[in-house]
């Protein structure tokens, strides 16, 4: 089977639906199993094998417990993350401050993890009394204050991803409403370990050239620069298709220098696609069918490019991809770069549950002697990264 035939079988929405149906039936495609065995033989260490096996069992059964049950030594959790895991356990209750995109995202993750969200807290009265997207009750700060005895002792999760804003909310909850500081935990910026993510497996070399697919807010580029340290770096090529995220990144990255930012998605070819732009890290390419389901609300058209075209002739040493399920086609679009430069890579493999096998299989077709490692940075099935060298 050619790599392009595999793209049709494994890299498309229909492929994901097929694999989902197989998973729900308790079976997995035999060819998928063969690929999994091949990938396993290329794994670098025990941690990678444990994570791989947990994801394989999750893929075949749908039981998230295989991942959440991983011992801490097999997960890259920082101290903030460990506190989060201890505070938010299966069967526990919490409230989420913020009924916006980040709050909805957290509520969805918590539901899968078995955590019960009793209410959103939001100062915007128009958000209540019930959130139409999730069916969860919405209360205001005033209602929280007036009914503190009801909610006293309950964990409040601040969902705002911007730390200064989250800190101000935390201060207001403590000073104005009287919530105990021990019952408030931070939001998106520390509910997973995204500080070392992408850069805690490899050591930087001299004259690194970085490609960042899925720039979001630009922070990863600064993390890359910090990883390079005194060795410095030659250049960064960064791609972000969400218009608001692009503008945010453009302003943030300007002082960094030696960085080209492109307002495109990355795929196998240059084309126009539908894109759900929510100004958050979950912005993603979607199908026309999905766009129609959304009545095209929050949906725009963007251009995608192949890295082989935009970066033709460039020396590339390190590629990071975290693009919400579009990694397979983006890797195809970087085939020439990968073949010629043999870059190290950090690729997210959790957006589609089969990605931990299909993406690894794809890079092994390009370089059969690549070695592969997996690291896991979250408390549920999110944030599994494949490192390739």
RARANOR-V503108 format. One record per residue. N is the residue number from 0. SS is DSSP state (@ for helix, = for strand, . for the rest). D_LAST is the distance of its C-alpha to the last C-alpha in Angstrom with 1 decimal. Layout:
n = {N | N}
ss = {SS | SS}
d_last = {D_LAST | D_LAST}
This chain:
n = {0 | 1 | 2 | 3 | 4 | 5 | 6 | 7 | 8 | 9 | 10 | 11 | 12 | 13 | 14 | 15 | 16 | 17 | 18 | 19 | 20 | 21 | 22 | 23 | 24 | 25 | 26 | 27 | 28 | 29 | 30 | 31 | 32 | 33 | 34 | 35 | 36 | 37 | 38 | 39 | 40 | 41 | 42 | 43 | 44 | 45 | 46 | 47 | 48 | 49 | 50 | 51 | 52 | 53 | 54 | 55 | 56 | 57 | 58 | 59 | 60 | 61 | 62 | 63 | 64 | 65 | 66 | 67 | 68 | 69 | 70 | 71 | 72 | 73 | 74 | 75 | 76 | 77 | 78 | 79 | 80 | 81 | 82 | 83 | 84 | 85 | 86 | 87 | 88 | 89 | 90 | 91 | 92 | 93 | 94 | 95 | 96 | 97 | 98 | 99 | 100 | 101 | 102 | 103 | 104 | 105 | 106 | 107 | 108 | 109 | 110 | 111 | 112 | 113 | 114 | 115 | 116 | 117 | 118 | 119 | 120 | 121 | 122 | 123 | 124 | 125 | 126 | 127 | 128 | 129 | 130 | 131 | 132 | 133 | 134 | 135 | 136 | 137 | 138 | 139 | 140 | 141 | 142 | 143 | 144 | 145 | 146 | 147 | 148 | 149 | 150 | 151 | 152 | 153 | 154 | 155 | 156 | 157 | 158 | 159 | 160 | 161 | 162 | 163 | 164 | 165 | 166 | 167 | 168 | 169 | 170 | 171 | 172 | 173 | 174 | 175 | 176 | 177 | 178 | 179 | 180 | 181 | 182 | 183 | 184 | 185 | 186 | 187 | 188 | 189 | 190 | 191 | 192 | 193 | 194 | 195 | 196 | 197 | 198 | 199 | 200 | 201 | 202 | 203 | 204 | 205 | 206 | 207 | 208 | 209 | 210 | 211 | 212 | 213 | 214 | 215 | 216 | 217 | 218 | 219 | 220 | 221 | 222 | 223 | 224 | 225 | 226 | 227 | 228 | 229 | 230 | 231 | 232 | 233 | 234 | 235 | 236 | 237 | 238 | 239 | 240 | 241 | 242 | 243 | 244 | 245 | 246 | 247 | 248 | 249 | 250 | 251 | 252 | 253 | 254 | 255 | 256 | 257 | 258 | 259 | 260 | 261 | 262 | 263 | 264 | 265 | 266 | 267 | 268 | 269 | 270 | 271 | 272 | 273 | 274 | 275 | 276 | 277 | 278 | 279 | 280 | 281 | 282 | 283 | 284 | 285 | 286 | 287 | 288 | 289 | 290 | 291 | 292 | 293 | 294 | 295 | 296 | 297 | 298 | 299 | 300 | 301 | 302 | 303 | 304 | 305 | 306 | 307 | 308 | 309 | 310 | 311 | 312 | 313 | 314 | 315 | 316 | 317 | 318 | 319 | 320 | 321 | 322 | 323 | 324 | 325 | 326 | 327 | 328 | 329 | 330 | 331 | 332 | 333 | 334 | 335 | 336 | 337 | 338 | 339 | 340 | 341 | 342 | 343 | 344 | 345 | 346 | 347 | 348 | 349 | 350 | 351 | 352 | 353 | 354 | 355 | 356 | 357 | 358 | 359 | 360 | 361 | 362 | 363 | 364 | 365 | 366 | 367 | 368 | 369 | 370 | 371 | 372 | 373 | 374 | 375 | 376 | 377 | 378 | 379 | 380 | 381 | 382 | 383 | 384 | 385 | 386 | 387 | 388}
ss = {. | . | @ | @ | @ | @ | @ | @ | @ | @ | . | . | @ | @ | @ | @ | @ | @ | @ | @ | @ | @ | @ | @ | . | . | . | . | . | @ | @ | @ | @ | @ | @ | @ | @ | @ | @ | @ | @ | . | = | . | . | @ | @ | @ | @ | @ | @ | @ | @ | @ | @ | @ | @ | @ | @ | @ | @ | . | . | . | @ | @ | @ | @ | . | . | . | @ | @ | @ | . | . | . | . | @ | @ | @ | @ | @ | @ | @ | @ | @ | . | . | . | . | . | = | = | = | = | = | . | . | . | @ | @ | @ | @ | @ | @ | @ | @ | @ | @ | @ | @ | @ | . | . | = | = | = | = | = | = | . | . | . | @ | @ | @ | . | . | = | . | . | . | . | . | . | = | = | = | . | @ | @ | @ | @ | @ | @ | . | @ | @ | @ | @ | . | . | . | = | = | = | = | . | . | . | . | @ | @ | @ | @ | @ | @ | @ | @ | @ | @ | @ | @ | @ | @ | @ | . | . | . | @ | @ | @ | = | = | . | . | . | . | . | . | . | . | . | . | . | . | . | . | . | . | . | . | . | . | . | . | = | = | = | = | = | = | . | . | . | . | . | @ | @ | @ | @ | @ | @ | @ | @ | @ | @ | @ | @ | @ | . | = | = | = | = | = | = | = | . | . | . | @ | @ | @ | @ | @ | @ | @ | @ | @ | @ | @ | . | . | . | . | . | = | = | = | = | . | . | = | = | . | . | . | . | = | = | = | = | = | = | . | . | . | . | . | . | . | = | = | = | . | @ | @ | @ | @ | @ | @ | . | . | . | . | . | = | = | = | = | = | = | = | . | @ | @ | @ | @ | . | . | . | . | . | . | . | = | = | = | = | . | . | . | . | . | @ | @ | @ | @ | @ | @ | . | . | @ | @ | @ | @ | @ | @ | @ | . | . | = | = | = | = | = | . | . | . | . | . | . | @ | @ | @ | @ | @ | @ | @ | @ | @ | @ | @ | @ | . | . | . | . | . | = | = | = | = | = | . | . | . | . | . | . | . | = | = | = | = | = | .}
d_last = {24.6 | 23.1 | 20.3 | 23.1 | 25.2 | 22.5 | 22.4 | 26.1 | 25.9 | 23.0 | 22.3 | 25.9 | 28.3 | 30.3 | 27.4 | 26.9 | 30.6 | 30.6 | 27.9 | 29.9 | 33.1 | 31.5 | 30.3 | 33.8 | 35.4 | 33.4 | 31.6 | 28.3 | 27.8 | 27.4 | 24.8 | 22.8 | 23.2 | 22.0 | 18.8 | 18.4 | 18.9 | 16.3 | 13.6 | 15.0 | 14.6 | 10.8 | 10.9 | 9.9 | 13.2 | 16.6 | 16.2 | 13.7 | 16.3 | 19.2 | 17.9 | 17.1 | 20.5 | 22.2 | 21.0 | 22.0 | 25.4 | 25.7 | 25.0 | 27.6 | 30.2 | 29.9 | 30.5 | 28.7 | 29.8 | 26.9 | 24.6 | 27.2 | 28.1 | 24.8 | 25.6 | 24.8 | 22.5 | 20.1 | 20.3 | 19.3 | 22.9 | 24.5 | 28.3 | 29.4 | 27.5 | 29.0 | 32.4 | 31.9 | 31.0 | 34.1 | 36.4 | 35.4 | 35.6 | 36.5 | 40.2 | 40.6 | 42.2 | 41.3 | 42.2 | 40.0 | 41.1 | 40.5 | 41.2 | 39.0 | 35.6 | 33.8 | 36.5 | 36.4 | 32.7 | 33.1 | 36.1 | 34.1 | 31.4 | 34.0 | 35.9 | 33.0 | 32.7 | 36.4 | 37.5 | 40.8 | 41.3 | 45.0 | 45.2 | 43.7 | 45.3 | 45.6 | 48.2 | 48.7 | 51.6 | 51.0 | 47.9 | 50.1 | 51.7 | 49.1 | 45.7 | 46.0 | 42.3 | 41.9 | 45.5 | 45.0 | 47.9 | 47.7 | 49.7 | 50.3 | 50.1 | 53.9 | 53.9 | 51.5 | 53.8 | 56.9 | 55.5 | 53.6 | 55.2 | 53.7 | 50.1 | 50.5 | 47.7 | 45.3 | 41.8 | 41.2 | 37.8 | 37.6 | 35.4 | 35.5 | 32.0 | 33.4 | 33.9 | 37.2 | 38.7 | 37.6 | 39.1 | 42.3 | 42.6 | 42.0 | 44.8 | 47.1 | 46.7 | 47.5 | 50.3 | 52.0 | 51.7 | 51.4 | 48.2 | 46.9 | 43.7 | 42.4 | 42.6 | 40.4 | 36.7 | 34.4 | 32.9 | 29.7 | 28.4 | 28.3 | 28.4 | 24.7 | 22.2 | 20.9 | 21.0 | 17.8 | 16.1 | 12.9 | 13.0 | 13.7 | 10.4 | 8.9 | 11.4 | 12.5 | 12.9 | 16.0 | 16.8 | 14.2 | 15.0 | 14.4 | 15.2 | 16.8 | 17.9 | 20.5 | 21.8 | 24.7 | 26.5 | 24.3 | 23.5 | 19.7 | 20.0 | 22.0 | 19.6 | 16.9 | 19.7 | 20.5 | 16.9 | 17.1 | 20.5 | 22.5 | 19.7 | 20.5 | 18.7 | 19.7 | 19.8 | 19.2 | 19.7 | 20.7 | 22.2 | 24.8 | 27.4 | 29.7 | 32.6 | 33.4 | 29.8 | 29.4 | 32.5 | 31.5 | 28.2 | 30.0 | 32.3 | 29.8 | 27.4 | 30.2 | 30.5 | 26.8 | 27.1 | 24.5 | 23.7 | 24.6 | 25.2 | 25.9 | 28.1 | 26.3 | 24.3 | 21.4 | 21.8 | 21.8 | 25.0 | 27.3 | 29.8 | 31.9 | 31.2 | 32.9 | 31.4 | 32.4 | 32.6 | 33.4 | 32.3 | 30.0 | 26.3 | 27.2 | 28.3 | 27.1 | 27.7 | 30.4 | 32.4 | 36.0 | 37.3 | 35.7 | 37.1 | 40.5 | 40.4 | 39.9 | 42.8 | 40.4 | 40.9 | 38.0 | 36.5 | 35.9 | 34.5 | 31.5 | 29.8 | 26.3 | 24.4 | 21.6 | 19.0 | 19.4 | 23.1 | 23.1 | 20.3 | 21.3 | 20.8 | 18.9 | 16.1 | 13.2 | 10.3 | 9.6 | 10.8 | 12.4 | 14.6 | 17.4 | 20.2 | 22.3 | 21.6 | 21.0 | 17.2 | 17.7 | 19.8 | 17.9 | 14.8 | 17.4 | 18.8 | 15.6 | 15.2 | 16.4 | 14.3 | 11.0 | 12.6 | 13.8 | 11.4 | 8.0 | 7.1 | 4.7 | 6.8 | 9.3 | 11.6 | 14.9 | 15.8 | 19.4 | 21.6 | 22.4 | 22.5 | 20.9 | 17.8 | 15.8 | 16.3 | 16.9 | 14.0 | 11.5 | 13.8 | 13.8 | 10.2 | 10.6 | 13.7 | 12.1 | 9.7 | 11.0 | 8.8 | 5.5 | 5.4 | 6.6 | 8.7 | 11.7 | 14.0 | 17.5 | 19.5 | 22.8 | 25.9 | 26.0 | 23.7 | 22.4 | 19.3 | 16.6 | 13.2 | 10.1 | 6.8 | 3.8 | 0.0}
